[in-house]
Amino acid sequence: MGKVLRVNMSDLTTRFERLPDRYANMAGRWLTSRIVHDEVPPACHPLGPNNKIVYAAGVVTGTAAPTSGRISIGGKSPLTGTIKETNSGGLAGQKLSRLGIRAIVVEGQPKEKGKYWVLKVNKDGAELLPAADAWLGKGLYAAYPLLLDRFGDKVAVLGIGTAGERLMANAGVCVNDPQNRPSRYAGRGGMGAVMGSKGLKAIVLDDKDGPGVPIANKELFDTGRRKLVEALQTHAVTKPGGGLNTYGTAVLVNIINEAGGFPTRNFREGRFEGAAKISGETIHEVCKKRGGVGMTGHGCSPGCIIKCSNVYPKADGSELVSVQEYESVWSFGAQCGIDDLDVTGELIHLCNDYGLDTIEAGVTIGVAMEAGLAKFGDGKRAIELMREIGKGSPLGHILGNGAESTARVFGVVRCPTVKGQAIPAYDPRAIKGIGITYAISTMGADHTSGYTIAPEMLGVSGKVDQFSVDKADMARNFQYATAFIDATGHCLFIAFAILDIPAGLEGLVEECNGVLGTNWTLNDIGRIGGEIIGIERSFNERAGFTRVHDRLPEFMKHEKLPPHNVVFDVPDETLDKVHAV
């Protein structure tokens, strides 16, 4: 059944309780969104005492299921005002599950302002310890080694950087990777600021001698695991030596650029002349040429068999950053008119250090360039602007609160956000399905809430015309399927294989049944995914969100995007139809 760890920051107490029966089979995003829906007042201030932050691993996380190390973090977002779930790889999800804990719920606020605590959890229980001064007010590349020296190098750390301490709305929650880098992020939506508002610097998870994850039907679980492994190891996108493994997620740079949907210079154009210089192919080439620690095919969590991460080296072969992902090299690259991977790598490194989401940060710098704070293409000035966030200067606070905040302060009209969250690396004018996803997502613009890029760009599950506007059913189905995957604890990238290989999809469900002892069928994917989306929409409606918030920025409806000279012409009626079932 599992248990819930409740942490009250108002009186600095911890207690374990039995997972309520109504939550019996819930995990990951399903559980975080359910608890937030049930316990957080929708109208509360996200940084006030009535918000809560919830951590939950997936159904199969902590088992031998492939590529299943995700942890979900939920609460009310200070960036969007909506419900939020953001998830990460790294070590935390598996260790939380192996401690027999289904969720950690942090509530209240310390009476003493400016005081920070570390929550230590192991097989013997949980306790709040005062955070040492040496762990505060500095970058995570300095703070994490100190935390690991104190608690041991085999623990998982979920922590916040200076951005979270300063309650910036773009602050994420950082998780150490298998080599203990502070590099894996539950980045989007400002959950790091919520964690900071609770006075919680870090959660340390030590699963040594923990009870592990009980499996109700091991034979069924193993059958499902074998099917999913086979699917992942044979599909062209996910197999060893395949696109993701060899070139990482930035393999998409040239593909999306060629399709005319690669947002460039604050969404002015759909093609970037410097795209090839920041592509996955170039990352792979640089890693081989420079040598040293440089590598592709790096796993962000134990048990990942896709291994789409990388370690990007400096010219001398020492480490610059892990990881240069598609969304990150786009946001600091094409979005800002920068075509230098050493510059994008430095900017990503600063995000990791300060505790920031790279998508929001890069889009924010692009908006700042539009406002005249820098010229597009000026990498040196982009780094200077990012360092303002690290300093905590007035300008840094503006930038650290995201693209929409920056646009309002400087009077920028071309602000690429939905519900206050920056639009990721696919221009919705050229790729209509992802535009629908951005518009009607429960959490602001978010490609991972329904990755229609799979069929629209890659032909996964059948090629779909990128310019077609009749995609309401597709968008809804992808949102439901994604929500289910987020509940299982698997990485979203398993979707490429299971969409094309039926046995892999069967294996996913069988894994869950094996762990839980349930009798789910393929039909339950849509049922559970629909329930999760319904929970989130219910919270948002009670928070004051309506269909008028399910819209893209106004400029996208009339400003044509080169080279195809298209606008976002999906009718509002189509957007409203997605969740009208």
Secondary structure, DSSP 4 states (H G I P E B T S, - for coil): --EEEEEETTTTEEEEEEPPGGGTT--HHHHHHHHHHHHS-TTS-TTSTT--EEEEE-SSTTSS-TT---EEEEEE-TTTSSEEEEEE-SSHHHHHHHTTEEEEEEES--SSTT--EEEEEETTEEEEEEPPGGGSSS-HHHHHHHHHHHH-TTSEEEE--HHHHTT-TTB-EEEE-TT--EEEEE-TTSHHHHHHHTTEEEEEE--TT------S-HHHHHHHHHHHHHHHHHSTTTSTTSHHHHH-GGGHHHHHHHTT---BTTTTBS--TTGGGGSHHHHHHHHHHH-TT-EEEE-SSTT-SS--EEEEE-TTSSEEES---HHHHHHHTGGGT---HHHHHHHHHHHHHHTB-HHHHHHHHHHHHHTTSS-TT-HHHHHHHHHHHHHT-HHHHHHHT-HHHHHHHHT-S---EETTEE--SS-TTTSHHHHHHHHH-TTSS-GGGS-THHHHHH-TTS---TT----HHHHHHHHHHHHHHHHHT--TTHHHHHHH-HHHHHHHHHHHHHHH-----THHHHHHHHHHHHHHHHHHHHTT--GGGS---THHHHS-BTTTTB-----HHHHHHTT--
